[in-house]
Amino acid sequence: MKFYNFNKESGKQITKFNSDFIMTRIIQTNKDASIGCMHLGENGLIGFHQAVGPQLLLILNGEGLVSINQEEYFKVQPGDAVFWERDEWHETKSENGLTAIVIESEELNPTAFMPSKI
């Protein structure tokens, strides 16, 4: 399990075409990718399971805990990205709820775009 930041401070100012915004790059794939949004409610749980492929979880709002062994948990909050390799066991839970985007693809390389959190 690896942690990254995709918060505003990790981005770059874009002014091309008279634009004025911050862009935080997350990932680029040339192969198929599955992208979804997960909504965990109060006491929500994504149960302990093995990743079927490389997986990137991007916390948008709320907060929760992630683990790879169900013994040690790490707090996640908006702007955090968590990466699991294929076959890595993991679990995500939230006491008060969270919303996250999940990206799954064989060629995910978050290190190429986001700074490491740890």
PLY file of the C-alpha trace (Angstrom):
ply
format ascii 1.0
element vertex 118
property float x
property float y
property float z
element edge 117
property int vertex1
property int vertex2
end_header
0.00 0.00 0.00
1.35 3.40 -0.99
-0.01 6.88 -0.23
-0.04 9.92 -2.53
-1.45 13.46 -2.54
-3.70 14.90 -5.24
-4.70 17.99 -3.28
-4.59 21.53 -4.67
-1.08 22.11 -3.32
0.20 19.19 -5.44
-1.06 20.75 -8.66
0.23 23.32 -11.14
-1.28 26.63 -12.20
-2.72 26.48 -15.74
-2.97 29.74 -17.68
-2.95 28.49 -21.29
-5.96 29.70 -23.35
-6.61 32.43 -20.75
-7.32 29.72 -18.18
-6.92 30.23 -14.44
-7.07 26.97 -12.49
-4.97 24.37 -10.68
-4.54 20.96 -12.33
-3.37 18.02 -10.25
-2.48 15.15 -12.56
-3.40 11.74 -11.24
-2.82 8.97 -13.78
-2.51 8.18 -17.48
-3.25 4.83 -19.09
-2.87 3.44 -22.60
-4.69 0.22 -21.72
-8.25 -0.23 -20.53
-9.13 1.35 -17.22
-12.20 1.04 -15.03
-13.18 4.20 -13.14
-15.93 4.34 -10.54
-17.20 6.36 -7.62
-17.72 4.70 -4.23
-20.10 6.14 -1.66
-19.62 4.75 1.84
-22.31 5.75 4.28
-22.13 5.87 8.05
-20.18 2.79 9.22
-19.53 1.94 5.56
-17.16 -0.86 4.65
-15.33 -2.13 1.57
-14.58 -5.57 2.97
-11.18 -7.23 3.26
-10.28 -8.63 -0.19
-7.46 -9.03 -2.69
-7.09 -6.42 -5.45
-7.90 -8.06 -8.79
-5.40 -5.67 -10.40
-3.55 -2.44 -9.60
-6.04 -0.11 -7.90
-5.96 3.58 -6.97
-8.44 5.01 -4.44
-8.86 8.83 -4.46
-10.61 10.26 -1.39
-12.90 13.16 -2.41
-14.76 13.90 0.81
-15.31 12.46 4.26
-12.67 10.39 5.97
-11.95 6.78 6.75
-9.37 4.13 7.49
-7.48 1.75 5.19
-5.58 -1.39 6.06
-3.67 -4.22 4.39
-3.80 -6.59 7.35
-6.89 -5.66 9.44
-4.58 -4.88 12.36
-2.96 -1.54 11.50
-5.21 1.15 9.99
-4.22 4.44 8.36
-6.45 7.52 8.27
-7.41 8.87 4.82
-9.05 12.19 4.04
-9.81 14.38 1.00
-6.78 14.75 -1.26
-5.30 11.39 -0.25
-4.72 8.65 -2.83
-4.08 5.04 -1.83
-2.51 2.55 -4.26
-2.71 -1.23 -4.01
-0.83 -3.66 -6.25
-2.47 -6.72 -7.83
-3.32 -9.41 -5.22
-2.63 -7.05 -2.28
-5.16 -7.61 0.50
-6.92 -4.47 1.73
-9.95 -2.98 3.44
-11.51 0.49 3.63
-13.96 1.63 6.28
-15.56 4.87 7.43
-17.36 5.79 10.62
-19.07 8.91 9.22
-18.95 8.18 5.47
-16.71 9.03 2.55
-16.82 9.38 -1.22
-13.95 8.13 -3.36
-13.05 7.55 -7.00
-11.49 4.17 -7.75
-9.33 3.58 -10.84
-8.32 0.05 -11.84
-5.92 -0.71 -14.69
-2.99 -3.01 -15.38
-0.64 -0.09 -16.01
-1.26 2.30 -13.14
1.85 4.24 -12.11
0.79 6.99 -9.68
4.41 7.84 -8.86
4.76 9.36 -12.34
2.15 12.04 -11.54
1.58 12.50 -7.80
3.96 13.19 -4.91
4.24 10.46 -2.29
2.56 11.28 1.01
4.84 9.11 3.12
0 1
1 2
2 3
3 4
4 5
5 6
6 7
7 8
8 9
9 10
10 11
11 12
12 13
13 14
14 15
15 16
16 17
17 18
18 19
19 20
20 21
21 22
22 23
23 24
24 25
25 26
26 27
27 28
28 29
29 30
30 31
31 32
32 33
33 34
34 35
35 36
36 37
37 38
38 39
39 40
40 41
41 42
42 43
43 44
44 45
45 46
46 47
47 48
48 49
49 50
50 51
51 52
52 53
53 54
54 55
55 56
56 57
57 58
58 59
59 60
60 61
61 62
62 63
63 64
64 65
65 66
66 67
67 68
68 69
69 70
70 71
71 72
72 73
73 74
74 75
75 76
76 77
77 78
78 79
79 80
80 81
81 82
82 83
83 84
84 85
85 86
86 87
87 88
88 89
89 90
90 91
91 92
92 93
93 94
94 95
95 96
96 97
97 98
98 99
99 100
100 101
101 102
102 103
103 104
104 105
105 106
106 107
107 108
108 109
109 110
110 111
111 112
112 113
113 114
114 115
115 116
116 117
